[in-house]
């Protein structure tokens, strides 16, 4: 099994880090943030280790999400969101990669570091297919995840790519006044 970053490796903002990772009374938002983090980690692992979807589901749901490993507690994650992101990214990967490639203009996604690629794919999927989740939530969550793994310039690149994709995929939502988007 590959080594994954522990909750303590992430900035305080990931998964509403104000709560201690051992606290089992996490909110739905915390569990969804943990699902997004797990999805990025799983996509990364699938990319590097060429693991299949069912193998990754079994591994993450049995051994990582909400479990203690080597004295570190991983946050419980919303399994349905974790699965939806992975299945969605794999099912729409060609189109998602093309959309990211178009934003990167001249620097193909396949040349981007694997964790950055996984973060952009997951974020792009949610921007395109999760209309019930506000754009600002998606951008914030994936920029926080990128911050845990990447240097400042790379985090800025993830933010810029996802922001451009948000404008492409969710132009109507972004055109609304901020007060309307909050409702």
C-alpha positions as CSV (number, residue, x, y, z in Angstrom):
1,X,0.0,0.0,0.0
2,X,1.3,3.4,-0.9
3,X,2.0,6.0,1.8
4,X,-0.7,8.8,1.8
5,X,-0.4,12.1,3.5
6,X,-1.9,12.2,7.0
7,X,-4.4,14.8,8.2
8,X,-1.6,16.5,10.0
9,X,0.2,17.1,6.7
10,X,-2.6,19.4,5.5
11,X,-3.1,23.1,6.1
12,X,-5.6,24.0,8.8
13,X,-8.2,25.0,6.2
14,X,-8.5,21.5,4.6
15,X,-11.6,19.9,5.9
16,X,-12.4,22.7,8.3
17,X,-9.3,21.8,10.2
18,X,-10.5,23.7,13.3
19,X,-11.8,20.3,14.5
20,X,-9.4,17.8,15.8
21,X,-9.0,14.8,13.4
22,X,-10.0,12.4,16.2
23,X,-13.4,14.1,16.6
24,X,-16.0,11.7,15.2
25,X,-18.7,14.4,15.2
26,X,-17.6,15.9,11.9
27,X,-20.1,18.0,10.0
28,X,-21.3,17.0,6.5
29,X,-19.1,19.7,5.0
30,X,-16.1,18.1,6.8
31,X,-16.9,14.7,5.5
32,X,-17.4,16.1,2.0
33,X,-14.0,17.8,2.2
34,X,-12.4,14.6,3.4
35,X,-14.1,12.8,0.4
36,X,-12.6,15.3,-2.0
37,X,-9.1,14.8,-0.5
38,X,-9.5,11.0,-0.6
39,X,-10.6,11.2,-4.2
40,X,-7.6,13.3,-5.2
41,X,-5.3,10.8,-3.3
42,X,-7.0,7.9,-5.0
43,X,-6.7,9.4,-8.5
44,X,-3.1,10.1,-7.8
45,X,-2.6,6.5,-6.7
46,X,-4.5,5.1,-9.7
47,X,-2.3,7.3,-12.0
48,X,1.0,6.2,-10.5
49,X,0.3,2.6,-9.5
50,X,-2.2,1.8,-12.3
51,X,-4.7,0.4,-9.9
52,X,-8.3,-0.2,-11.0
53,X,-11.4,1.5,-9.7
54,X,-12.8,-1.4,-7.6
55,X,-9.4,-2.0,-6.0
56,X,-9.1,1.7,-5.1
57,X,-12.6,1.8,-3.7
58,X,-11.9,-1.3,-1.5
59,X,-8.6,0.0,-0.3
60,X,-9.7,3.5,0.6
61,X,-13.0,2.5,2.1
62,X,-11.5,-0.3,4.1
63,X,-8.1,1.0,5.1
64,X,-8.0,4.8,4.9
65,X,-11.1,6.8,5.3
66,X,-12.0,7.3,8.9
67,X,-9.2,4.9,10.1
68,X,-6.2,5.2,12.3
69,X,-2.9,4.3,10.5
70,X,0.4,4.3,12.3
71,X,-1.0,6.5,15.1
72,X,-2.6,9.0,12.7
73,X,-6.3,9.4,12.4
74,X,-7.8,10.0,8.9
75,X,-11.0,11.9,8.8
76,X,-14.2,10.0,8.0
77,X,-15.3,10.8,4.4
78,X,-18.6,10.8,2.6
79,X,-18.2,7.6,0.7
80,X,-20.9,8.4,-1.9
81,X,-19.1,11.7,-2.9
82,X,-15.8,9.9,-3.0
83,X,-17.2,7.3,-5.3
84,X,-19.0,9.8,-7.5
85,X,-15.9,11.9,-8.0
86,X,-13.8,8.9,-9.0
87,X,-16.4,7.3,-11.2
88,X,-17.2,10.7,-12.7
89,X,-13.6,11.6,-13.5
90,X,-12.9,8.3,-15.1
91,X,-16.1,8.4,-17.1
92,X,-15.5,11.9,-18.4
93,X,-11.7,11.9,-18.3
94,X,-11.2,12.6,-22.0
95,X,-13.4,15.7,-22.0
96,X,-12.1,16.9,-18.7
97,X,-8.5,16.5,-19.9
98,X,-9.3,18.4,-23.1
99,X,-10.9,21.2,-21.1
100,X,-7.8,21.5,-18.8
101,X,-5.4,21.2,-21.7
102,X,-7.2,24.1,-23.4
103,X,-6.7,26.3,-20.3
104,X,-3.1,25.2,-19.9
105,X,-2.5,26.2,-23.5
106,X,0.8,24.8,-24.6
107,X,1.5,22.7,-21.6
108,X,-0.5,19.4,-21.8
109,X,-2.0,18.0,-18.7
110,X,-0.1,14.7,-19.2
111,X,3.1,16.7,-18.5
112,X,1.8,18.1,-15.2
113,X,2.9,16.4,-12.0
114,X,0.5,13.6,-11.0
115,X,-1.0,15.1,-7.8
116,X,-1.6,18.4,-9.6
117,X,-3.2,16.5,-12.5
118,X,-5.4,14.6,-10.0
119,X,-6.5,17.8,-8.3
120,X,-7.4,19.5,-11.5
121,X,-9.3,16.5,-12.8
122,X,-11.4,16.2,-9.7
123,X,-12.0,19.9,-9.5
124,X,-12.9,20.1,-13.2
125,X,-15.3,17.2,-12.8
126,X,-17.2,18.9,-9.9
127,X,-17.3,22.2,-11.7
128,X,-18.8,20.5,-14.7
129,X,-21.1,18.1,-13.0
130,X,-22.0,19.2,-9.5
131,X,-24.3,22.1,-10.1
132,X,-25.7,21.8,-6.6
133,X,-22.3,22.7,-5.1
134,X,-21.4,26.4,-5.3
135,X,-18.4,27.3,-7.4
136,X,-16.6,29.1,-4.5
137,X,-16.9,25.9,-2.4
138,X,-15.3,23.7,-5.2
139,X,-12.5,26.2,-5.8
140,X,-11.8,26.6,-2.1
141,X,-11.7,22.9,-1.4
142,X,-9.4,22.0,-4.3
143,X,-7.1,25.0,-3.8
144,X,-6.8,23.8,-0.1
145,X,-5.9,20.3,-1.3
146,X,-3.4,21.6,-3.8
147,X,-1.8,23.7,-0.9
148,X,-1.2,20.5,1.0
149,X,0.9,18.9,-1.7
150,X,2.3,21.7,-4.0
151,X,4.4,24.8,-4.0
152,X,2.8,28.2,-4.0
153,X,3.3,28.7,-7.8
154,X,1.7,25.4,-8.5
155,X,-1.2,26.1,-6.2
156,X,-1.7,29.3,-8.1
157,X,-1.8,27.4,-11.4
158,X,-4.4,25.0,-10.0
159,X,-6.4,28.0,-8.8
160,X,-6.1,29.7,-12.2
161,X,-7.1,26.6,-14.2
162,X,-10.1,25.8,-12.0
163,X,-11.2,29.5,-12.0
164,X,-11.1,29.5,-15.8
165,X,-13.0,26.2,-16.0
166,X,-15.6,27.6,-13.6
167,X,-16.1,30.5,-15.9
168,X,-16.5,28.1,-18.8
169,X,-18.7,25.5,-17.1
170,X,-20.7,27.7,-14.7
171,X,-20.9,31.1,-16.4
172,X,-24.6,31.6,-15.5
173,X,-23.9,31.0,-11.8
174,X,-21.0,33.4,-11.8
175,X,-23.0,36.0,-13.6
176,X,-25.5,36.2,-10.8
177,X,-24.9,38.8,-8.0
178,X,-23.0,37.3,-5.0
179,X,-26.1,37.5,-2.8
180,X,-28.1,35.3,-5.2
181,X,-25.3,32.7,-5.3
182,X,-25.3,32.4,-1.5
183,X,-29.0,31.4,-1.3
